[in-house]
């Protein structure tokens, strides 16, 4: 009689010890992979933050350089080419003023009052409603900023419905377009410090995020570098330092809660300064 055979008789099952060993090995491999991922991700965040700092800081320096280089261009007598702000341990501010374009109009008659329209024989189509302009006496000096409320091209008049002028300007007073651009860091915003830019005709606009500090120093005619110039006419070069900050914490060099900072420097020679008041 043939003896029946069981095909599973000689096969063994997996023991609990083998399962535990497999689980331990799997856990070790998974932990190693996860640690590698964490390291690579942290490295990516650091590199991304550094790249963002560089881009924001360099864009900030480029814009500051471009605007500061224009300071003093085409200004009439008595208008400051730039206005430095004293940081006193906080981010500095700076405002630069320069002429925009060649648009100008000379008054053809004396103003009857400080609120009168500005009448001219010149083409006023280059002026724009809502635009800020500057009126001044070319010979005797003295002038002020004002906002054009309406440009009447047909009658060649400029209206201003805001505050009256400080005086009624005489015939031949000139109206030109100046712009004053100010840069400053937003205060009380540690979570996302921003570089703001504001011109006469616009409300403050965000130019760059995570710019934590800007500082300006001034090289005067004798070569000395000062924090605050006594006479603006003595300034020949403005030194700029811009500090960018990482968007994320935990990528600092010392503490896991620190931000990463990078400072970039540049300088601008004031080529137009001697033109101011000409």
C-alpha positions as MATLAB code, in Angstrom:
seq = 'XXXXXXXXXXXXXXXXXXXXXXXXXXXXXXXXXXXXXXXXXXXXXXXXXXXXXXXXXXXXXXXXXXXXXXXXXXXXXXXXXXXXXXXXXXXXXXXXXXXXXXXXXXXXXXXXXXXXXXXXXXXXXXXXXXXXXXXXXXXXXXXXXXXXXXXXXXXXXXXXXXXXXXXXXXXXXXXXXXXXXXXXXXXXXXXXXXXXXXXXXXXXXXXXXXXXXXXXXXXXXXXXXXXXXXXXXXXXXXXXXXXXXXXXXXXXXXXXXXXXXXXXXXXXXXXXXXXXXX';
ca = [
       0.000    0.000    0.000;
       1.325    3.354   -1.010;
       2.039    5.789    1.835;
       0.573    9.284    1.209;
       3.018   12.207    1.529;
       2.320   15.733    2.785;
       4.195   18.405    0.692;
       4.263   20.801    3.693;
       5.607   18.300    6.143;
       9.230   19.382    5.746;
       8.593   23.180    5.551;
       9.156   25.374    8.600;
       7.265   28.613    9.506;
       8.762   31.980   10.395;
       9.640   32.306   14.001;
       8.844   35.325   16.158;
      12.560   35.984   16.552;
      13.025   36.209   12.799;
      10.079   38.608   12.515;
      11.552   40.820   15.242;
      14.941   40.859   13.582;
      13.326   41.801   10.260;
      11.359   44.599   11.925;
      14.480   45.951   13.607;
      16.437   45.939   10.336;
      13.528   47.560    8.493;
      13.288   50.242   11.179;
      17.010   50.956   10.981;
      16.897   51.320    7.198;
      13.777   53.506    7.393;
      15.344   55.715   10.056;
      18.501   56.106    7.971;
      16.446   57.049    4.915;
      14.324   59.477    6.941;
      17.425   61.070    8.485;
      18.924   61.484    5.020;
      15.707   63.133    3.853;
      15.675   65.492    6.861;
      19.304   66.464    6.232;
      18.721   67.023    2.523;
      15.517   68.997    3.164;
      17.232   71.206    5.734;
      20.085   71.785    3.289;
      17.566   72.695    0.594;
      15.784   75.173    2.922;
      19.122   76.773    3.853;
      20.190   77.128    0.228;
      16.770   78.438   -0.760;
      16.847   81.006    2.062;
      20.377   82.105    1.174;
      19.378   82.464   -2.477;
      16.330   84.522   -1.467;
      18.453   86.730    0.809;
      20.913   87.350   -2.010;
      18.195   88.168   -4.528;
      16.326   90.540   -2.198;
      19.458   92.286   -0.932;
      20.972   92.707   -4.386;
      17.688   93.982   -5.821;
      17.513   96.423   -2.919;
      21.063   97.659   -3.497;
      20.423   98.006   -7.240;
      17.296  100.094   -6.630;
      18.949  102.231   -3.951;
      21.972  102.774   -6.182;
      19.810  103.753   -9.145;
      17.750  106.231   -7.134;
      20.614  107.735   -5.119;
      22.641  108.242   -8.290;
      19.817  110.489   -9.563;
      19.859  112.671   -6.413;
      20.219  116.337   -7.291;
      19.565  116.000  -11.021;
      18.000  119.165  -12.436;
      16.995  120.603   -9.066;
      16.298  124.312   -8.631;
      17.987  126.324   -5.931;
      16.908  125.494   -2.393;
      15.770  121.889   -2.969;
      17.764  119.269   -1.059;
      19.078  116.467   -3.282;
      18.692  113.948   -0.462;
      17.530  113.801    3.115;
      19.390  111.379    5.389;
      17.642  109.807    8.341;
      19.409  109.047   11.623;
      18.929  105.369   12.435;
      20.048  105.615   16.077;
      20.539  101.848   16.175;
      17.496  101.204   13.981;
      17.313  100.948   10.183;
      18.110  104.232    8.457;
      15.891  106.048    6.004;
      16.797  108.137    2.998;
      14.829  110.316    0.599;
      16.273  111.437   -2.735;
      14.903  114.182   -4.962;
      15.513  114.750   -8.675;
      13.862  116.163  -11.758;
      11.769  113.861  -13.943;
      11.667  114.522  -17.679;
      11.735  117.919  -19.409;
       8.124  118.991  -18.873;
       7.880  122.593  -17.683;
       5.634  125.633  -17.947;
       6.247  129.290  -17.142;
       3.475  131.432  -15.710;
       2.265  133.981  -18.252;
       0.547  136.213  -15.668;
       0.856  136.895  -11.950;
      -1.315  134.760   -9.705;
      -4.203  136.811   -8.328;
      -4.187  134.819   -5.085;
      -2.527  131.789   -3.528;
      -5.423  129.612   -4.762;
      -5.552  130.892   -8.341;
      -5.028  128.670  -11.375;
      -1.591  128.648  -12.955;
      -1.901  130.284  -16.381;
       0.751  129.745  -19.021;
       1.388  130.070  -22.740;
       3.284  126.763  -22.804;
       1.983  123.348  -23.754;
       0.697  121.630  -20.589;
      -0.239  118.291  -22.159;
       2.847  116.702  -20.578;
       1.378  117.256  -17.098;
      -1.068  114.732  -15.616;
      -4.023  115.078  -13.260;
      -3.018  114.095   -9.727;
       0.676  114.544  -10.450;
       2.979  116.278   -7.981;
       4.918  119.243   -9.351;
       7.202  121.989   -8.090;
       6.760  125.731   -8.619;
       9.581  128.205   -7.981;
      11.077  131.573   -8.870;
      14.042  130.924  -11.230;
      15.829  134.133  -10.278;
      15.102  134.854   -6.642;
      14.714  131.249   -5.463;
      11.976  129.922   -3.223;
       9.407  127.351   -4.219;
       7.206  124.479   -3.065;
       5.679  121.150   -4.021;
       2.012  120.960   -4.960;
      -0.395  118.458   -6.508;
      -2.013  119.215   -9.847;
      -5.748  118.569   -9.554;
      -6.659  119.233  -13.183;
      -4.797  119.934  -16.418;
      -6.776  122.139  -18.813;
      -4.917  121.664  -22.080;
      -7.267  123.913  -24.056;
      -6.854  127.024  -21.901;
      -3.333  126.102  -20.803;
      -4.099  126.154  -17.101;
      -2.996  124.028  -14.183;
      -5.415  123.795  -11.291;
      -4.600  122.899   -7.695;
      -7.478  122.361   -5.279;
      -5.437  121.287   -2.269;
      -3.799  123.626    0.208;
      -3.157  127.172   -1.097;
       0.387  128.110   -2.003;
       2.515  129.877    0.546;
       2.527  132.873   -1.780;
       1.003  134.128   -5.025;
       3.693  133.434   -7.627;
       4.581  136.096  -10.168;
       4.849  135.886  -13.934;
       7.729  133.714  -15.229;
       7.653  131.393  -12.206;
       8.396  127.887  -13.462;
       6.459  124.660  -12.906;
       8.498  121.466  -13.301;
       8.163  117.818  -12.298;
      10.283  116.624   -9.400;
      10.086  113.282   -7.661;
      11.066  112.551   -4.093;
      11.579  108.846   -3.387;
      11.943  107.594    0.168;
      13.207  104.208    1.368;
      12.574  102.807    4.835;
      12.120   99.519    6.713;
       8.706   98.735    8.144;
       8.687   99.106   11.924;
       7.167   96.633   14.403;
       7.145   93.774   11.908;
       9.800   91.338   13.121;
       8.052   88.377   11.528;
       8.452   89.821    8.028;
      10.562   93.001    7.825;
      10.008   94.769    4.513;
      11.803   97.444    2.566;
       9.267  100.094    1.599;
       9.555  102.671   -1.168;
       7.364  105.747   -1.468;
       7.290  108.491   -4.078;
       5.312  111.715   -3.974;
       2.450  110.419   -6.102;
       2.160  106.932   -4.586;
       1.423  105.402   -1.213;
       4.183  103.239    0.342;
       4.869  100.089   -1.669;
       6.692   96.914   -0.657;
       9.875   96.648   -2.678;
      11.533   93.660   -0.980;
      10.651   91.301    1.851;
      12.881   90.125    4.697;
      15.207   93.109    4.527;
      15.928   93.649    8.193;
      18.271   96.638    8.026;
      19.634   99.366    5.777;
      22.403  101.724    6.844;
      23.913  104.731    5.098;
      27.249  106.442    5.715;
      28.600  109.473    3.920;
      32.030  110.229    2.487;
      32.650  113.958    2.461;
      35.067  116.108    0.451;
      38.097  115.494    2.693;
      37.660  111.705    2.426;
      36.250  111.213    5.937;
      33.299  108.836    6.320;
      30.603  110.048    8.731;
      27.270  108.720    9.940;
      25.560  112.079    9.535;
      26.826  114.875    7.276;
      26.754  118.421    8.608;
      26.480  119.932    5.123;
      24.858  117.967    2.304;
      26.976  119.893   -0.190;
      30.081  118.259    1.333;
      28.904  114.717    0.545;
      30.575  113.068   -2.428;
      29.679  109.407   -1.906;
      27.025  107.436   -0.042;
      27.976  104.033    1.359;
      25.117  101.518    1.532;
      24.811   98.415    3.725;
      21.779   96.159    3.274;
      21.058   93.219    5.595;
      18.784   90.442    4.406;
      17.221   87.851    6.706;
      16.170   84.268    6.064;
      12.474   83.567    5.788;
      12.666   80.532    8.084;
      14.057   79.961   11.554;
      16.064   76.885   12.383;
      18.694   77.598    9.754;
      20.898   79.852   11.840;
      24.534   79.233   12.658;
      24.140   79.217   16.450;
      20.682   78.364   17.686;
      17.825   76.407   16.118;
      15.517   79.404   16.628;
      17.864   81.871   14.940;
      17.442   83.455   11.539;
      20.284   83.582    9.061;
      21.529   87.065    8.093;
      23.679   88.321    5.254;
      24.918   91.894    4.746;
      25.840   93.319    1.357;
      27.560   96.645    0.743;
      27.883   99.108   -2.097;
      28.589  102.793   -2.675;
      27.247  105.526   -4.936;
      29.087  108.621   -6.145;
      26.782  111.650   -6.257;
      27.410  112.793   -9.806;
      24.550  115.304   -9.891;
      25.123  116.938   -6.538;
      26.902  119.953   -7.990;
      23.970  120.511  -10.341;
      21.591  121.165   -7.427;
      20.855  124.831   -7.174;
      22.153  125.561  -10.668;
];
